[in-house]
């Protein structure tokens, strides 16, 4: 059984109007690419250093450069 917020309709409207602004944003609102990069880059660097991925990245870069012809 669902519980009712309030029996008073005016109070119910006030409670529903207090919702956070985030829920009223349009669904297609997206992050700026620079913000996404700023969030992902520190994690990528930490994983690169923690798991020794530097050598793998260098070898992949060399392979791509060889395919391009440099």
C-alpha positions in Angstrom: 0.0 0.0 0.0 1.5 3.3 -1.0 1.8 6.0 1.6 0.4 9.4 0.8 2.7 12.4 1.2 0.0 14.5 2.8 -3.7 14.7 3.0 -3.5 18.5 2.4 -3.2 19.2 -1.4 -1.5 22.6 -0.8 1.1 21.0 1.5 1.7 18.3 -1.1 2.3 20.9 -3.8 4.8 22.7 -1.6 6.6 19.4 -0.8 6.8 18.5 -4.5 8.0 22.0 -5.4 11.1 21.5 -3.1 12.5 18.8 -5.3 16.2 19.3 -6.2 16.9 21.3 -9.4 18.8 18.3 -10.8 15.5 16.4 -11.3 14.1 19.3 -13.4 17.0 19.4 -15.8 16.3 18.2 -19.3 17.3 14.6 -19.9 19.5 15.5 -22.8 21.8 17.8 -20.7 25.3 16.5 -21.0 28.7 17.2 -19.5 31.2 19.4 -21.3 34.0 17.2 -22.9 36.7 19.1 -20.9 34.9 18.2 -17.7 34.7 14.6 -18.7 38.4 14.6 -19.6 39.3 16.2 -16.2 37.4 13.4 -14.4 38.8 10.5 -16.4 42.4 11.6 -16.9 43.5 11.3 -13.3 42.0 7.8 -13.1 43.7 6.8 -16.3 47.1 8.0 -15.1 46.7 6.2 -11.8 45.8 2.9 -13.5 48.7 3.4 -16.0 51.2 3.9 -13.2 49.8 1.2 -10.8 49.6 -1.6 -13.3 52.7 -0.8 -15.4 50.8 0.0 -18.5 53.4 2.5 -19.7 55.4 -0.1 -21.6 52.2 -1.4 -23.2 51.2 2.1 -24.3 54.6 2.8 -25.8 54.6 -0.5 -27.7 51.1 0.2 -29.0 52.1 3.7 -30.1 55.1 2.4 -31.9 52.9 -0.2 -33.7 50.4 2.5 -34.8 53.3 4.7 -36.0 54.7 1.8 -38.0 51.3 1.2 -39.6 51.0 4.9 -40.5 54.5 4.7 -42.0 56.5 7.0 -39.7 
